[in-house]
Amino acid sequence: MGDVHHFTLPRDFIIGNGVLKQVGRVFVNYWRPDKTKVLVVTGPRIYRLLFDNLAESLGKSGFNVEVYKAEKATVSIAEDLEDIARRGGFDVIVGFGGGKSIDLAKYASKNLQADFVSIPTAASHDGITSPFASLKGFNKPISVRAKVPTLILLDAEIISKAPSRLNRAGMGDILGKWSAVLDWRLAHKLRNEYYGEYAASLALLSFKHVVSNGREIATWRPDGVRILLEALVSSGVAMCIAGSSRPASGSEHLFSHALDMVAKRPALHGEQVALGSIMMLYIHGKNWRRVRTVMKTVGLPTTAHELGVSDVEILEALTIAHKIRPERYTILGEKGLTWEAAEKIARVTGVIS
Ligand SMILES: [Zn+2]
């Protein structure tokens, strides 16, 4: 293929209030109800709270719906799901719930002819709009390429009722895009790595969008949540266009993945990413205080203590982060941080005291 760059985008995004009630009507624009088998992947909590609403909407439009319930997002569960979907001849796999259900459905449909539809019930990270999935059971805790969603349906009303910690984490994931883009530019300059200005601008736009609307988002009312959802869409599309998670994931994500490995009780992905980003922005020489102020406004943890991890775990994660994904060049370089440097960075940014 040489220099040819091929990317796939979702066909439709539907954002607003009451979207869940319209799922059936949206589906008939894409699939024939009498010829389409739909498999909905969800967790036990969302099954109890919201599955009937989704099934009713699809049923009214004549779709035959079956459900696959999963509590965890592991590679083996995704493979089981893929097997069931293949043998059952399903045409559409819907991820319905938090990040786990979306990731399972997205990964399981990767090698199938079936279309994948993302209907998140929380805005916990940009995986709800991206073609990458993060599952437990791979060698390393990084996200892997899965399937681009055909449709992404985002019901701001439903998502505004999700546990606020989950939505805050989604905001944290977006706050990490500034350092991610800075790392990408650095890799381009130092390593001649492919860099796409358009994709990078889209990821940065999502960052700026949540920074300038922090207060409105922090009401966690549907209008505020909608702003966050737009940012998550922008970040997901940036990854589709780049053909990798590069525009959305740099040293702050490496730090979060490292913390997942070393912490006894890791926090949520987006919480860790935001905390990592203030330290990485400090190394980049950027205005990390501005990001920390936004984190405080929306109630994201800004210290190890608030995150629920120890100071030592933060330092361990900082010093091993560069090893998580050596091909992803970042400000951490090839050798990473020394213990002393890590300690200084974490202290200056107020992450440890
Ligand atoms: Zn992320």
Residues whose N, C-alpha, C, O or C-beta is under 5 A from the ligand:
A	BS01	ZN	H125 D173 A248
